[in-house]
Amino acid sequence: MTSRCRDLRSLITDGKSHVLPGAYDALTAKLACDAGFEAVYMSGYGVSAGLLGLPDIGLATMTEVVTTCANICAAVDRPVVADADTGYGGPTNVRRTVQEFERAGAAGIQLEDQAFPKRCGHMAGKRLIELGDMVAKIEVALDARSDPDLVIIARTDAIAIDGVDAALERAAAYGEAGADMVFVDAPESLDEIARIATDLDFPLVFDWSYGGVTPSVSRNVLADLGYNLVVFPDVVSAVHQCVEQLYSRLRSTDSLDDLATHMTPFDTLNEFLGLSPWVALDRTRSA
């Protein structure tokens, strides 16, 4: 039986492009796996919104995010890529961050080159640390992992600050430092999307985010360009809209029947959550 880290590496090296849906808790991760996805992306944006009800501006602590990661990894049988923001500090913090996320069960860990407090990659007002400081973080992350198959993803947010040339320089340096994958976030044009894929000879991550600064591009184009992992972090946006509509309907309805199209039947949800084996175990212990 292969480890989840090796399972993730097989997705990176099989010559295909794989979509990783965002998840911010165990339930959304289980739904992603039930839909047939091969791996899950634990979105920092989603965790901040879903756990704290706050924007993705560095307010979630490492402990909160690691706990969420552990819950997700325990709930699913697929590789989980964890968004670890900046590593929550300098190189010494990165060492502990990698150790904690690996202990939680993550198969991949994403680190970014923003200064703390960080912001969502599609927000304005980001700041970068020095290139050499990020290289040092990557080297520490590689040394900190106990499983050499744990995937370290290095992300740069340099496009919005210094332009695409600087972003490509940083991404190349991160790949040369040993990062398993590089991730140039928030390209602002189709030309930049293509140039990233053409100029960088490393496994690539693409942020297929809805409503951000990156223009809409098809999955087929991303696959043809050679993006290995395409992360879709925006499930929290879908949950926001669905629940907002449900609550609006609930305020004005006189009958639960009016809510049927918004609801999963009680028994269906219990079965999805795996109630039956727990009931059977309880009966066995009571016999």
C-alpha positions as CSV (number, residue, x, y, z in Angstrom):
1,M,0.0,0.0,0.0
2,T,1.5,3.3,-1.1
3,S,1.6,6.4,1.1
4,R,-0.5,9.4,0.4
5,C,2.6,11.3,-0.3
6,R,3.6,8.9,-3.0
7,D,0.1,8.9,-4.3
8,L,0.3,12.7,-4.7
9,R,3.7,12.4,-6.4
10,S,2.2,9.9,-8.9
11,L,-0.4,12.6,-9.9
12,I,2.4,15.1,-10.4
13,T,4.5,12.8,-12.6
14,D,1.8,10.9,-14.7
15,G,1.8,13.5,-17.5
16,K,-1.8,14.6,-16.9
17,S,-3.4,17.7,-15.4
18,H,-5.4,17.1,-12.2
19,V,-8.0,19.3,-10.6
20,L,-7.8,19.5,-6.8
21,P,-11.0,20.9,-5.3
22,G,-10.7,23.1,-2.3
23,A,-11.9,22.0,1.1
24,Y,-12.0,23.8,4.4
25,D,-13.3,21.1,6.7
26,A,-13.9,17.4,6.9
27,L,-17.3,17.5,5.3
28,T,-16.3,19.4,2.2
29,A,-13.2,17.1,1.9
30,K,-15.5,14.0,2.1
31,L,-17.8,15.5,-0.6
32,A,-14.8,16.1,-2.8
33,C,-13.7,12.5,-2.5
34,D,-17.2,11.2,-3.0
35,A,-17.3,13.2,-6.3
36,G,-14.3,11.2,-7.4
37,F,-11.4,13.6,-7.1
38,E,-8.0,12.0,-6.6
39,A,-6.7,14.5,-4.1
40,V,-7.9,17.5,-2.0
41,Y,-6.6,21.0,-1.6
42,M,-7.0,22.5,1.9
43,S,-7.6,26.1,1.0
44,G,-6.3,28.7,3.5
45,Y,-8.9,31.2,2.2
46,G,-11.6,28.6,2.9
47,V,-10.3,27.7,6.4
48,S,-10.1,31.3,7.4
49,A,-13.7,31.9,6.2
50,G,-15.2,28.6,7.3
51,L,-13.5,28.3,10.7
52,L,-13.2,31.9,11.8
53,G,-15.6,33.8,9.5
54,L,-12.7,36.1,8.7
55,P,-10.9,37.1,5.5
56,D,-7.7,35.5,4.4
57,I,-5.2,38.0,5.7
58,G,-3.1,35.9,8.1
59,L,-5.5,35.8,11.0
60,A,-5.7,32.0,11.3
61,T,-3.0,30.5,13.5
62,M,-0.8,27.5,12.7
63,T,-2.5,25.5,15.4
64,E,-6.0,26.2,14.0
65,V,-5.0,25.3,10.5
66,V,-3.1,22.2,11.5
67,T,-6.1,21.0,13.5
68,T,-8.3,21.5,10.5
69,C,-5.8,19.6,8.3
70,A,-5.7,16.7,10.8
71,N,-9.5,16.5,10.8
72,I,-9.6,16.5,7.0
73,C,-6.9,13.9,6.7
74,A,-8.7,11.6,9.1
75,A,-11.9,11.9,7.2
76,V,-10.7,11.0,3.7
77,D,-8.4,8.4,2.1
78,R,-6.9,10.7,-0.6
79,P,-3.8,12.9,-0.5
80,V,-4.4,16.3,1.0
81,V,-2.3,19.4,0.0
82,A,-2.3,21.9,2.8
83,D,-2.0,25.6,2.4
84,A,0.5,26.6,5.1
85,D,0.7,30.3,4.2
86,T,4.1,31.8,4.9
87,G,5.1,28.9,7.3
88,Y,3.9,31.2,10.1
89,G,7.3,32.9,10.6
90,G,10.9,32.5,9.7
91,P,12.9,29.4,8.9
92,T,12.7,28.0,12.5
93,N,8.9,28.4,12.3
94,V,8.8,26.7,9.0
95,R,10.6,23.7,10.4
96,R,7.9,23.2,13.0
97,T,5.2,24.0,10.5
98,V,6.3,21.2,8.2
99,Q,6.6,18.8,11.1
100,E,3.1,19.6,12.4
101,F,1.4,19.4,9.0
102,E,3.2,16.1,8.2
103,R,2.1,14.7,11.6
104,A,-1.4,15.8,10.7
105,G,-1.3,13.7,7.6
106,A,-0.7,16.2,4.8
107,A,0.8,14.8,1.6
108,G,1.8,18.2,0.3
109,I,2.6,21.5,2.0
110,Q,2.4,24.9,0.2
111,L,4.6,27.8,1.4
112,E,4.5,31.3,0.0
113,D,7.0,34.2,-0.2
114,Q,4.8,36.9,1.3
115,A,5.8,38.9,4.3
116,F,3.6,38.3,7.4
117,P,0.8,39.2,7.8
118,K,0.0,37.7,4.4
119,R,-3.0,38.2,2.2
120,C,-5.0,36.1,-0.2
121,G,-3.0,36.0,-3.5
122,H,-5.8,37.8,-5.4
123,M,-6.0,40.7,-2.9
124,A,-4.1,44.0,-3.2
125,G,-1.5,45.1,-0.7
126,K,0.8,42.1,-0.6
127,R,4.4,42.4,0.4
128,L,7.3,40.0,-0.3
129,I,10.2,38.7,1.7
130,E,13.6,38.7,0.1
131,L,14.3,35.9,-2.4
132,G,17.1,34.5,-0.4
133,D,14.9,34.4,2.7
134,M,12.4,32.3,0.9
135,V,15.1,30.0,-0.5
136,A,16.2,29.5,3.1
137,K,12.6,28.6,4.1
138,I,12.4,26.0,1.3
139,E,15.7,24.4,2.3
140,V,14.5,24.2,5.9
141,A,11.2,22.7,4.8
142,L,12.9,20.0,2.7
143,D,15.2,19.1,5.6
144,A,12.3,19.1,8.2
145,R,10.2,16.5,6.5
146,S,10.5,12.9,7.8
147,D,9.0,11.4,4.7
148,P,11.1,12.3,1.6
149,D,8.0,11.9,-0.5
150,L,6.2,14.7,1.2
151,V,5.6,17.3,-1.5
152,I,6.9,20.8,-0.8
153,I,5.2,23.5,-3.0
154,A,6.8,26.9,-3.2
155,R,4.5,29.8,-4.2
156,T,5.4,33.3,-5.3
157,D,3.1,36.3,-5.2
158,A,5.5,38.5,-7.0
159,I,3.5,39.3,-10.1
160,A,1.3,41.9,-8.5
161,I,4.3,43.6,-6.8
162,D,7.3,43.3,-9.2
163,G,5.8,41.9,-12.4
164,V,6.0,38.6,-14.2
165,D,9.7,38.6,-14.9
166,A,10.5,38.9,-11.2
167,A,7.9,36.2,-10.4
168,L,9.6,33.8,-12.9
169,E,13.0,34.5,-11.5
170,R,11.7,33.7,-8.0
171,A,9.9,30.6,-9.1
172,A,13.0,29.3,-10.9
173,A,15.1,29.9,-7.8
174,Y,12.6,28.0,-5.6
175,G,12.7,25.1,-8.0
176,E,16.4,25.1,-8.1
177,A,16.5,25.2,-4.3
178,G,14.7,21.8,-4.4
179,A,11.0,22.6,-4.1
180,D,9.0,19.8,-5.6
181,M,6.5,22.1,-7.3
182,V,6.4,25.8,-8.1
183,F,3.3,28.0,-8.0
184,V,3.2,31.5,-9.6
185,D,0.0,32.9,-8.2
186,A,-2.4,35.4,-9.7
187,P,-1.2,35.8,-13.3
188,E,-3.1,38.7,-14.9
189,S,-3.3,37.7,-18.5
190,L,-3.5,34.6,-20.8
191,D,0.0,35.5,-22.0
192,E,1.3,35.4,-18.5
193,I,-0.3,32.0,-17.9
194,A,1.3,30.6,-21.0
195,R,4.7,32.2,-20.3
196,I,4.8,30.7,-16.8
197,A,4.3,27.2,-18.2
198,T,6.8,27.8,-21.0
199,D,9.6,29.4,-19.1
200,L,9.6,27.2,-16.0
201,D,10.9,23.6,-16.2
202,F,9.4,22.4,-12.9
203,P,6.1,20.7,-12.0
204,L,3.5,23.5,-11.8
205,V,0.5,24.4,-9.7
206,F,-2.2,26.7,-11.1
207,D,-4.8,28.6,-9.1
208,W,-8.1,28.1,-10.9
209,S,-9.8,30.8,-8.8
210,Y,-13.2,32.3,-9.6
211,G,-13.6,36.0,-9.6
212,G,-9.9,36.9,-8.8
213,V,-7.4,38.8,-11.0
214,T,-6.6,35.8,-13.2
215,P,-8.7,35.7,-16.4
216,S,-10.9,32.7,-17.1
217,V,-9.0,29.9,-18.9
218,S,-10.2,26.4,-19.7
219,R,-9.0,23.2,-18.1
220,N,-8.0,21.9,-21.5
221,V,-5.7,24.9,-22.1
222,L,-4.1,24.4,-18.7
223,A,-3.6,20.8,-19.4
224,D,-2.0,21.5,-22.8
225,L,0.3,24.1,-21.2
226,G,1.5,21.4,-18.8
227,Y,0.1,22.6,-15.4
228,N,0.2,19.4,-13.3
229,L,-2.1,20.4,-10.4
230,V,-5.0,22.8,-10.9
231,V,-6.4,23.9,-7.5
232,F,-9.9,25.2,-7.2
233,P,-10.0,26.9,-3.8
234,D,-13.4,28.5,-4.1
235,V,-15.8,26.0,-2.5
236,V,-16.4,28.4,0.4
237,S,-17.9,30.8,-2.2
238,A,-20.4,28.2,-3.3
239,V,-21.3,27.3,0.3
240,H,-21.8,31.0,1.1
241,Q,-24.2,31.4,-1.8
242,C,-26.1,28.1,-1.1
243,V,-26.6,28.7,2.6
244,E,-27.4,32.4,2.0
245,Q,-30.2,31.4,-0.3
246,L,-31.4,28.7,2.2
247,Y,-31.6,31.2,5.1
248,S,-33.4,33.8,2.9
249,R,-35.9,31.1,2.0
250,L,-36.3,30.0,5.6
251,R,-37.1,33.5,6.8
252,S,-40.2,33.7,4.5
253,T,-41.4,30.1,4.4
254,D,-44.3,28.6,6.2
255,S,-43.6,25.0,5.3
256,L,-40.5,22.8,5.4
257,D,-41.6,21.4,2.0
258,D,-40.5,24.7,0.5
259,L,-36.9,24.0,1.5
260,A,-36.8,20.5,0.0
261,T,-34.7,21.6,-3.0
262,H,-32.1,23.0,-0.7
263,M,-31.8,20.0,1.6
264,T,-30.2,16.6,1.7
265,P,-32.6,14.0,3.2
266,F,-31.8,13.1,6.8
267,D,-31.1,9.4,6.1
268,T,-29.0,10.1,3.0
269,L,-26.8,12.5,4.9
270,N,-26.4,10.0,7.8
271,E,-25.4,7.3,5.3
272,F,-22.9,9.7,3.7
273,L,-21.4,10.4,7.1
274,G,-20.9,6.7,7.7
275,L,-23.5,6.2,10.5
276,S,-24.2,2.5,9.8
277,P,-20.8,1.1,10.9
278,W,-21.0,3.1,14.1
279,V,-24.4,1.8,14.9
280,A,-23.3,-1.8,14.1
281,L,-20.3,-1.4,16.4
282,D,-22.5,0.0,19.2
283,R,-24.9,-3.0,18.9
284,T,-22.0,-5.4,19.0
285,R,-20.6,-3.9,22.1
286,S,-24.1,-3.9,23.7
287,A,-24.8,-7.5,22.9
